[in-house]
Amino acid sequence: MNNIVYKDIRDFTAAELERLFLSVEWSSGHFPDKLKTAMTNYETVFSAWD
């Protein structure tokens, strides 16, 4: 059984965001630096880790 852990962090690397967004074929994954800036500047970010 997998345990999913929920986190409220915003310190993702550009490489992590690129890998995540491209894994679901979102074109924004081609702009990891912009994604990192956006995630850092959002007030609330929740993520689920498996």
PDBQT receptor file of N, H, CA, C and O in Angstrom, charges set to zero:
ATOM      1  N   MET A   1       0.835  -1.182   0.000  1.00  0.00    +0.000 N 
ATOM      2  CA  MET A   1       0.000   0.000   0.000  1.00  0.00    +0.000 C 
ATOM      3  C   MET A   1       0.880   1.245   0.000  1.00  0.00    +0.000 C 
ATOM      4  O   MET A   1       1.785   1.378   0.824  1.00  0.00    +0.000 OA
ATOM      5  N   ASN A   2       0.608   2.144  -0.920  1.00  0.00    +0.000 N 
ATOM      6  H   ASN A   2      -0.127   2.037  -1.589  1.00  0.00    +0.000 HD
ATOM      7  CA  ASN A   2       1.379   3.379  -1.000  1.00  0.00    +0.000 C 
ATOM      8  C   ASN A   2       0.801   4.413  -0.052  1.00  0.00    +0.000 C 
ATOM      9  O   ASN A   2      -0.414   4.552   0.084  1.00  0.00    +0.000 OA
ATOM     10  N   ASN A   3       1.686   5.123   0.588  1.00  0.00    +0.000 N 
ATOM     11  H   ASN A   3       2.673   5.010   0.478  1.00  0.00    +0.000 HD
ATOM     12  CA  ASN A   3       1.269   6.206   1.471  1.00  0.00    +0.000 C 
ATOM     13  C   ASN A   3       1.496   7.524   0.760  1.00  0.00    +0.000 C 
ATOM     14  O   ASN A   3       2.620   7.841   0.371  1.00  0.00    +0.000 OA
ATOM     15  N   ILE A   4       0.448   8.279   0.591  1.00  0.00    +0.000 N 
ATOM     16  H   ILE A   4      -0.465   8.022   0.907  1.00  0.00    +0.000 HD
ATOM     17  CA  ILE A   4       0.571   9.583  -0.021  1.00  0.00    +0.000 C 
ATOM     18  C   ILE A   4       0.744  10.609   1.089  1.00  0.00    +0.000 C 
ATOM     19  O   ILE A   4      -0.018  10.641   2.055  1.00  0.00    +0.000 OA
ATOM     20  N   VAL A   5       1.757  11.440   0.929  1.00  0.00    +0.000 N 
ATOM     21  H   VAL A   5       2.376  11.414   0.144  1.00  0.00    +0.000 HD
ATOM     22  CA  VAL A   5       2.074  12.478   1.903  1.00  0.00    +0.000 C 
ATOM     23  C   VAL A   5       1.744  13.820   1.267  1.00  0.00    +0.000 C 
ATOM     24  O   VAL A   5       2.176  14.107   0.151  1.00  0.00    +0.000 OA
ATOM     25  N   TYR A   6       0.986  14.632   1.971  1.00  0.00    +0.000 N 
ATOM     26  H   TYR A   6       0.635  14.399   2.877  1.00  0.00    +0.000 HD
ATOM     27  CA  TYR A   6       0.617  15.957   1.486  1.00  0.00    +0.000 C 
ATOM     28  C   TYR A   6       1.534  16.986   2.135  1.00  0.00    +0.000 C 
ATOM     29  O   TYR A   6       1.789  16.948   3.338  1.00  0.00    +0.000 OA
ATOM     30  N   LYS A   7       2.023  17.908   1.308  1.00  0.00    +0.000 N 
ATOM     31  H   LYS A   7       1.816  17.939   0.331  1.00  0.00    +0.000 HD
ATOM     32  CA  LYS A   7       2.950  18.927   1.810  1.00  0.00    +0.000 C 
ATOM     33  C   LYS A   7       2.495  20.304   1.344  1.00  0.00    +0.000 C 
ATOM     34  O   LYS A   7       1.849  20.443   0.305  1.00  0.00    +0.000 OA
ATOM     35  N   ASP A   8       2.840  21.306   2.122  1.00  0.00    +0.000 N 
ATOM     36  H   ASP A   8       3.365  21.193   2.966  1.00  0.00    +0.000 HD
ATOM     37  CA  ASP A   8       2.550  22.688   1.732  1.00  0.00    +0.000 C 
ATOM     38  C   ASP A   8       3.864  23.450   1.561  1.00  0.00    +0.000 C 
ATOM     39  O   ASP A   8       4.114  24.465   2.211  1.00  0.00    +0.000 OA
ATOM     40  N   ILE A   9       4.688  22.921   0.667  1.00  0.00    +0.000 N 
ATOM     41  H   ILE A   9       4.485  22.096   0.139  1.00  0.00    +0.000 HD
ATOM     42  CA  ILE A   9       5.991  23.523   0.402  1.00  0.00    +0.000 C 
ATOM     43  C   ILE A   9       5.975  24.192  -0.973  1.00  0.00    +0.000 C 
ATOM     44  O   ILE A   9       5.129  23.901  -1.818  1.00  0.00    +0.000 OA
ATOM     45  N   ARG A  10       6.928  25.086  -1.166  1.00  0.00    +0.000 N 
ATOM     46  H   ARG A  10       7.616  25.322  -0.479  1.00  0.00    +0.000 HD
ATOM     47  CA  ARG A  10       7.031  25.774  -2.451  1.00  0.00    +0.000 C 
ATOM     48  C   ARG A  10       8.453  25.751  -2.982  1.00  0.00    +0.000 C 
ATOM     49  O   ARG A  10       8.760  26.472  -3.932  1.00  0.00    +0.000 OA
ATOM     50  N   ASP A  11       9.318  24.956  -2.407  1.00  0.00    +0.000 N 
ATOM     51  H   ASP A  11       9.069  24.370  -1.636  1.00  0.00    +0.000 HD
ATOM     52  CA  ASP A  11      10.723  24.975  -2.801  1.00  0.00    +0.000 C 
ATOM     53  C   ASP A  11      11.075  23.833  -3.758  1.00  0.00    +0.000 C 
ATOM     54  O   ASP A  11      12.020  23.081  -3.518  1.00  0.00    +0.000 OA
ATOM     55  N   PHE A  12      10.319  23.716  -4.822  1.00  0.00    +0.000 N 
ATOM     56  H   PHE A  12       9.552  24.327  -5.017  1.00  0.00    +0.000 HD
ATOM     57  CA  PHE A  12      10.595  22.715  -5.847  1.00  0.00    +0.000 C 
ATOM     58  C   PHE A  12      11.752  23.191  -6.710  1.00  0.00    +0.000 C 
ATOM     59  O   PHE A  12      11.955  24.393  -6.877  1.00  0.00    +0.000 OA
ATOM     60  N   THR A  13      12.510  22.246  -7.258  1.00  0.00    +0.000 N 
ATOM     61  H   THR A  13      12.345  21.269  -7.122  1.00  0.00    +0.000 HD
ATOM     62  CA  THR A  13      13.535  22.634  -8.223  1.00  0.00    +0.000 C 
ATOM     63  C   THR A  13      12.882  22.759  -9.591  1.00  0.00    +0.000 C 
ATOM     64  O   THR A  13      11.811  22.203  -9.838  1.00  0.00    +0.000 OA
ATOM     65  N   ALA A  14      13.541  23.494 -10.471  1.00  0.00    +0.000 N 
ATOM     66  H   ALA A  14      14.410  23.946 -10.270  1.00  0.00    +0.000 HD
ATOM     67  CA  ALA A  14      13.035  23.643 -11.836  1.00  0.00    +0.000 C 
ATOM     68  C   ALA A  14      12.964  22.273 -12.510  1.00  0.00    +0.000 C 
ATOM     69  O   ALA A  14      12.035  22.000 -13.269  1.00  0.00    +0.000 OA
ATOM     70  N   ALA A  15      13.941  21.416 -12.233  1.00  0.00    +0.000 N 
ATOM     71  H   ALA A  15      14.696  21.638 -11.616  1.00  0.00    +0.000 HD
ATOM     72  CA  ALA A  15      13.964  20.071 -12.838  1.00  0.00    +0.000 C 
ATOM     73  C   ALA A  15      12.785  19.226 -12.357  1.00  0.00    +0.000 C 
ATOM     74  O   ALA A  15      12.189  18.495 -13.148  1.00  0.00    +0.000 OA
ATOM     75  N   GLU A  16      12.444  19.319 -11.077  1.00  0.00    +0.000 N 
ATOM     76  H   GLU A  16      12.928  19.913 -10.435  1.00  0.00    +0.000 HD
ATOM     77  CA  GLU A  16      11.290  18.571 -10.551  1.00  0.00    +0.000 C 
ATOM     78  C   GLU A  16       9.997  19.023 -11.215  1.00  0.00    +0.000 C 
ATOM     79  O   GLU A  16       9.163  18.201 -11.593  1.00  0.00    +0.000 OA
ATOM     80  N   LEU A  17       9.838  20.328 -11.352  1.00  0.00    +0.000 N 
ATOM     81  H   LEU A  17      10.516  20.996 -11.045  1.00  0.00    +0.000 HD
ATOM     82  CA  LEU A  17       8.626  20.867 -11.968  1.00  0.00    +0.000 C 
ATOM     83  C   LEU A  17       8.556  20.507 -13.448  1.00  0.00    +0.000 C 
ATOM     84  O   LEU A  17       7.489  20.172 -13.962  1.00  0.00    +0.000 OA
ATOM     85  N   GLU A  18       9.682  20.577 -14.120  1.00  0.00    +0.000 N 
ATOM     86  H   GLU A  18      10.549  20.849 -13.702  1.00  0.00    +0.000 HD
ATOM     87  CA  GLU A  18       9.729  20.199 -15.532  1.00  0.00    +0.000 C 
ATOM     88  C   GLU A  18       9.302  18.744 -15.713  1.00  0.00    +0.000 C 
ATOM     89  O   GLU A  18       8.467  18.436 -16.564  1.00  0.00    +0.000 OA
ATOM     90  N   ARG A  19       9.874  17.861 -14.917  1.00  0.00    +0.000 N 
ATOM     91  H   ARG A  19      10.552  18.111 -14.226  1.00  0.00    +0.000 HD
ATOM     92  CA  ARG A  19       9.558  16.430 -14.989  1.00  0.00    +0.000 C 
ATOM     93  C   ARG A  19       8.072  16.174 -14.709  1.00  0.00    +0.000 C 
ATOM     94  O   ARG A  19       7.430  15.394 -15.413  1.00  0.00    +0.000 OA
ATOM     95  N   LEU A  20       7.536  16.826 -13.688  1.00  0.00    +0.000 N 
ATOM     96  H   LEU A  20       8.057  17.459 -13.116  1.00  0.00    +0.000 HD
ATOM     97  CA  LEU A  20       6.126  16.649 -13.326  1.00  0.00    +0.000 C 
ATOM     98  C   LEU A  20       5.201  17.130 -14.438  1.00  0.00    +0.000 C 
ATOM     99  O   LEU A  20       4.318  16.392 -14.874  1.00  0.00    +0.000 OA
ATOM    100  N   PHE A  21       5.395  18.347 -14.892  1.00  0.00    +0.000 N 
ATOM    101  H   PHE A  21       6.112  18.947 -14.538  1.00  0.00    +0.000 HD
ATOM    102  CA  PHE A  21       4.487  18.925 -15.886  1.00  0.00    +0.000 C 
ATOM    103  C   PHE A  21       4.576  18.206 -17.222  1.00  0.00    +0.000 C 
ATOM    104  O   PHE A  21       3.559  18.014 -17.889  1.00  0.00    +0.000 OA
ATOM    105  N   LEU A  22       5.787  17.804 -17.625  1.00  0.00    +0.000 N 
ATOM    106  H   LEU A  22       6.613  17.960 -17.083  1.00  0.00    +0.000 HD
ATOM    107  CA  LEU A  22       5.913  17.080 -18.885  1.00  0.00    +0.000 C 
ATOM    108  C   LEU A  22       5.372  15.654 -18.778  1.00  0.00    +0.000 C 
ATOM    109  O   LEU A  22       4.962  15.075 -19.784  1.00  0.00    +0.000 OA
ATOM    110  N   SER A  23       5.368  15.082 -17.574  1.00  0.00    +0.000 N 
ATOM    111  H   SER A  23       5.702  15.553 -16.757  1.00  0.00    +0.000 HD
ATOM    112  CA  SER A  23       4.857  13.713 -17.405  1.00  0.00    +0.000 C 
ATOM    113  C   SER A  23       3.368  13.635 -17.698  1.00  0.00    +0.000 C 
ATOM    114  O   SER A  23       2.857  12.565 -18.027  1.00  0.00    +0.000 OA
ATOM    115  N   VAL A  24       2.664  14.760 -17.581  1.00  0.00    +0.000 N 
ATOM    116  H   VAL A  24       3.079  15.629 -17.314  1.00  0.00    +0.000 HD
ATOM    117  CA  VAL A  24       1.229  14.799 -17.888  1.00  0.00    +0.000 C 
ATOM    118  C   VAL A  24       0.971  15.613 -19.162  1.00  0.00    +0.000 C 
ATOM    119  O   VAL A  24      -0.150  16.034 -19.445  1.00  0.00    +0.000 OA
ATOM    120  N   GLU A  25       2.055  15.813 -19.913  1.00  0.00    +0.000 N 
ATOM    121  H   GLU A  25       2.966  15.471 -19.682  1.00  0.00    +0.000 HD
ATOM    122  CA  GLU A  25       2.016  16.463 -21.228  1.00  0.00    +0.000 C 
ATOM    123  C   GLU A  25       1.475  17.892 -21.199  1.00  0.00    +0.000 C 
ATOM    124  O   GLU A  25       0.794  18.327 -22.128  1.00  0.00    +0.000 OA
ATOM    125  N   TRP A  26       1.786  18.618 -20.118  1.00  0.00    +0.000 N 
ATOM    126  H   TRP A  26       2.339  18.265 -19.363  1.00  0.00    +0.000 HD
ATOM    127  CA  TRP A  26       1.421  20.029 -20.039  1.00  0.00    +0.000 C 
ATOM    128  C   TRP A  26       2.551  20.836 -20.666  1.00  0.00    +0.000 C 
ATOM    129  O   TRP A  26       3.707  20.706 -20.263  1.00  0.00    +0.000 OA
ATOM    130  N   SER A  27       2.226  21.659 -21.638  1.00  0.00    +0.000 N 
ATOM    131  H   SER A  27       1.288  21.765 -21.965  1.00  0.00    +0.000 HD
ATOM    132  CA  SER A  27       3.247  22.406 -22.373  1.00  0.00    +0.000 C 
ATOM    133  C   SER A  27       4.040  23.354 -21.474  1.00  0.00    +0.000 C 
ATOM    134  O   SER A  27       5.173  23.707 -21.801  1.00  0.00    +0.000 OA
ATOM    135  N   SER A  28       3.470  23.762 -20.368  1.00  0.00    +0.000 N 
ATOM    136  H   SER A  28       2.550  23.476 -20.102  1.00  0.00    +0.000 HD
ATOM    137  CA  SER A  28       4.199  24.650 -19.455  1.00  0.00    +0.000 C 
ATOM    138  C   SER A  28       5.456  23.984 -18.900  1.00  0.00    +0.000 C 
ATOM    139  O   SER A  28       6.344  24.665 -18.387  1.00  0.00    +0.000 OA
ATOM    140  N   GLY A  29       5.535  22.654 -19.000  1.00  0.00    +0.000 N 
ATOM    141  H   GLY A  29       4.813  22.101 -19.416  1.00  0.00    +0.000 HD
ATOM    142  CA  GLY A  29       6.732  21.938 -18.569  1.00  0.00    +0.000 C 
ATOM    143  C   GLY A  29       7.968  22.300 -19.366  1.00  0.00    +0.000 C 
ATOM    144  O   GLY A  29       9.089  22.014 -18.946  1.00  0.00    +0.000 OA
ATOM    145  N   HIS A  30       7.769  22.928 -20.517  1.00  0.00    +0.000 N 
ATOM    146  H   HIS A  30       6.858  23.161 -20.859  1.00  0.00    +0.000 HD
ATOM    147  CA  HIS A  30       8.898  23.357 -21.341  1.00  0.00    +0.000 C 
ATOM    148  C   HIS A  30       9.523  24.650 -20.824  1.00  0.00    +0.000 C 
ATOM    149  O   HIS A  30      10.510  25.131 -21.382  1.00  0.00    +0.000 OA
ATOM    150  N   PHE A  31       8.956  25.207 -19.772  1.00  0.00    +0.000 N 
ATOM    151  H   PHE A  31       8.155  24.817 -19.319  1.00  0.00    +0.000 HD
ATOM    152  CA  PHE A  31       9.432  26.463 -19.203  1.00  0.00    +0.000 C 
ATOM    153  C   PHE A  31       9.659  26.314 -17.692  1.00  0.00    +0.000 C 
ATOM    154  O   PHE A  31       9.013  26.996 -16.897  1.00  0.00    +0.000 OA
ATOM    155  N   PRO A  32      10.581  25.422 -17.298  1.00  0.00    +0.000 N 
ATOM    156  CA  PRO A  32      10.749  25.111 -15.870  1.00  0.00    +0.000 C 
ATOM    157  C   PRO A  32      11.138  26.305 -15.009  1.00  0.00    +0.000 C 
ATOM    158  O   PRO A  32      10.746  26.378 -13.845  1.00  0.00    +0.000 OA
ATOM    159  N   ASP A  33      11.902  27.239 -15.562  1.00  0.00    +0.000 N 
ATOM    160  H   ASP A  33      12.221  27.179 -16.508  1.00  0.00    +0.000 HD
ATOM    161  CA  ASP A  33      12.298  28.402 -14.754  1.00  0.00    +0.000 C 
ATOM    162  C   ASP A  33      11.085  29.281 -14.436  1.00  0.00    +0.000 C 
ATOM    163  O   ASP A  33      10.971  29.812 -13.331  1.00  0.00    +0.000 OA
ATOM    164  N   LYS A  34      10.187  29.430 -15.404  1.00  0.00    +0.000 N 
ATOM    165  H   LYS A  34      10.280  28.999 -16.302  1.00  0.00    +0.000 HD
ATOM    166  CA  LYS A  34       8.967  30.200 -15.156  1.00  0.00    +0.000 C 
ATOM    167  C   LYS A  34       8.066  29.475 -14.155  1.00  0.00    +0.000 C 
ATOM    168  O   LYS A  34       7.431  30.110 -13.313  1.00  0.00    +0.000 OA
ATOM    169  N   LEU A  35       8.015  28.143 -14.250  1.00  0.00    +0.000 N 
ATOM    170  H   LEU A  35       8.532  27.627 -14.934  1.00  0.00    +0.000 HD
ATOM    171  CA  LEU A  35       7.223  27.366 -13.289  1.00  0.00    +0.000 C 
ATOM    172  C   LEU A  35       7.763  27.548 -11.877  1.00  0.00    +0.000 C 
ATOM    173  O   LEU A  35       7.000  27.722 -10.927  1.00  0.00    +0.000 OA
ATOM    174  N   LYS A  36       9.092  27.505 -11.749  1.00  0.00    +0.000 N 
ATOM    175  H   LYS A  36       9.712  27.363 -12.521  1.00  0.00    +0.000 HD
ATOM    176  CA  LYS A  36       9.694  27.661 -10.425  1.00  0.00    +0.000 C 
ATOM    177  C   LYS A  36       9.363  29.027  -9.846  1.00  0.00    +0.000 C 
ATOM    178  O   LYS A  36       9.040  29.140  -8.664  1.00  0.00    +0.000 OA
ATOM    179  N   THR A  37       9.439  30.054 -10.663  1.00  0.00    +0.000 N 
ATOM    180  H   THR A  37       9.701  29.963 -11.624  1.00  0.00    +0.000 HD
ATOM    181  CA  THR A  37       9.101  31.402 -10.203  1.00  0.00    +0.000 C 
ATOM    182  C   THR A  37       7.640  31.465  -9.775  1.00  0.00    +0.000 C 
ATOM    183  O   THR A  37       7.315  32.033  -8.732  1.00  0.00    +0.000 OA
ATOM    184  N   ALA A  38       6.769  30.883 -10.579  1.00  0.00    +0.000 N 
ATOM    185  H   ALA A  38       7.033  30.422 -11.426  1.00  0.00    +0.000 HD
ATOM    186  CA  ALA A  38       5.336  30.900 -10.248  1.00  0.00    +0.000 C 
ATOM    187  C   ALA A  38       5.077  30.166  -8.941  1.00  0.00    +0.000 C 
ATOM    188  O   ALA A  38       4.373  30.685  -8.075  1.00  0.00    +0.000 OA
ATOM    189  N   MET A  39       5.628  28.979  -8.784  1.00  0.00    +0.000 N 
ATOM    190  H   MET A  39       6.199  28.558  -9.488  1.00  0.00    +0.000 HD
ATOM    191  CA  MET A  39       5.391  28.196  -7.563  1.00  0.00    +0.000 C 
ATOM    192  C   MET A  39       5.945  28.898  -6.335  1.00  0.00    +0.000 C 
ATOM    193  O   MET A  39       5.355  28.829  -5.256  1.00  0.00    +0.000 OA
ATOM    194  N   THR A  40       7.056  29.562  -6.491  1.00  0.00    +0.000 N 
ATOM    195  H   THR A  40       7.535  29.619  -7.367  1.00  0.00    +0.000 HD
ATOM    196  CA  THR A  40       7.653  30.286  -5.369  1.00  0.00    +0.000 C 
ATOM    197  C   THR A  40       6.783  31.465  -4.953  1.00  0.00    +0.000 C 
ATOM    198  O   THR A  40       6.703  31.795  -3.770  1.00  0.00    +0.000 OA
ATOM    199  N   ASN A  41       6.132  32.100  -5.925  1.00  0.00    +0.000 N 
ATOM    200  H   ASN A  41       6.198  31.832  -6.886  1.00  0.00    +0.000 HD
ATOM    201  CA  ASN A  41       5.367  33.315  -5.640  1.00  0.00    +0.000 C 
ATOM    202  C   ASN A  41       3.903  33.077  -5.287  1.00  0.00    +0.000 C 
ATOM    203  O   ASN A  41       3.237  33.986  -4.792  1.00  0.00    +0.000 OA
ATOM    204  N   TYR A  42       3.387  31.868  -5.533  1.00  0.00    +0.000 N 
ATOM    205  H   TYR A  42       3.928  31.130  -5.936  1.00  0.00    +0.000 HD
ATOM    206  CA  TYR A  42       2.008  31.585  -5.121  1.00  0.00    +0.000 C 
ATOM    207  C   TYR A  42       1.928  31.595  -3.605  1.00  0.00    +0.000 C 
ATOM    208  O   TYR A  42       2.846  31.131  -2.929  1.00  0.00    +0.000 OA
ATOM    209  N   GLU A  43       0.851  32.114  -3.076  1.00  0.00    +0.000 N 
ATOM    210  H   GLU A  43       0.105  32.491  -3.625  1.00  0.00    +0.000 HD
ATOM    211  CA  GLU A  43       0.692  32.163  -1.625  1.00  0.00    +0.000 C 
ATOM    212  C   GLU A  43       0.461  30.773  -1.042  1.00  0.00    +0.000 C 
ATOM    213  O   GLU A  43       0.992  30.445   0.019  1.00  0.00    +0.000 OA
ATOM    214  N   THR A  44      -0.338  29.953  -1.739  1.00  0.00    +0.000 N 
ATOM    215  H   THR A  44      -0.770  30.220  -2.600  1.00  0.00    +0.000 HD
ATOM    216  CA  THR A  44      -0.666  28.625  -1.234  1.00  0.00    +0.000 C 
ATOM    217  C   THR A  44      -0.389  27.572  -2.308  1.00  0.00    +0.000 C 
ATOM    218  O   THR A  44      -0.899  27.657  -3.425  1.00  0.00    +0.000 OA
ATOM    219  N   VAL A  45       0.420  26.591  -1.953  1.00  0.00    +0.000 N 
ATOM    220  H   VAL A  45       0.835  26.523  -1.045  1.00  0.00    +0.000 HD
ATOM    221  CA  VAL A  45       0.726  25.483  -2.856  1.00  0.00    +0.000 C 
ATOM    222  C   VAL A  45       0.642  24.191  -2.029  1.00  0.00    +0.000 C 
ATOM    223  O   VAL A  45       1.307  24.059  -1.001  1.00  0.00    +0.000 OA
ATOM    224  N   PHE A  46      -0.165  23.264  -2.480  1.00  0.00    +0.000 N 
ATOM    225  H   PHE A  46      -0.705  23.371  -3.315  1.00  0.00    +0.000 HD
ATOM    226  CA  PHE A  46      -0.234  21.947  -1.841  1.00  0.00    +0.000 C 
ATOM    227  C   PHE A  46       0.195  20.914  -2.866  1.00  0.00    +0.000 C 
ATOM    228  O   PHE A  46      -0.135  21.024  -4.047  1.00  0.00    +0.000 OA
ATOM    229  N   SER A  47       0.928  19.914  -2.413  1.00  0.00    +0.000 N 
ATOM    230  H   SER A  47       1.197  19.825  -1.454  1.00  0.00    +0.000 HD
ATOM    231  CA  SER A  47       1.380  18.850  -3.309  1.00  0.00    +0.000 C 
ATOM    232  C   SER A  47       1.186  17.497  -2.634  1.00  0.00    +0.000 C 
ATOM    233  O   SER A  47       1.171  17.392  -1.408  1.00  0.00    +0.000 OA
ATOM    234  N   ALA A  48       1.038  16.475  -3.457  1.00  0.00    +0.000 N 
ATOM    235  H   ALA A  48       1.050  16.561  -4.453  1.00  0.00    +0.000 HD
ATOM    236  CA  ALA A  48       0.865  15.102  -2.960  1.00  0.00    +0.000 C 
ATOM    237  C   ALA A  48       2.053  14.274  -3.431  1.00  0.00    +0.000 C 
ATOM    238  O   ALA A  48       2.360  14.253  -4.623  1.00  0.00    +0.000 OA
ATOM    239  N   TRP A  49       2.714  13.604  -2.520  1.00  0.00    +0.000 N 
ATOM    240  H   TRP A  49       2.465  13.622  -1.552  1.00  0.00    +0.000 HD
ATOM    241  CA  TRP A  49       3.920  12.821  -2.812  1.00  0.00    +0.000 C 
ATOM    242  C   TRP A  49       3.678  11.358  -2.544  1.00  0.00    +0.000 C 
ATOM    243  O   TRP A  49       3.142  10.979  -1.502  1.00  0.00    +0.000 OA
ATOM    244  N   ASP A  50       4.081  10.534  -3.502  1.00  0.00    +0.000 N 
ATOM    245  H   ASP A  50       4.516  10.842  -4.348  1.00  0.00    +0.000 HD
ATOM    246  CA  ASP A  50       3.936   9.091  -3.382  1.00  0.00    +0.000 C 
ATOM    247  C   ASP A  50       5.310   8.453  -3.318  1.00  0.00    +0.000 C 
ATOM    248  O   ASP A  50       5.419   7.231  -3.214  1.00  0.00    +0.000 OA
TER     249      ASP A  50
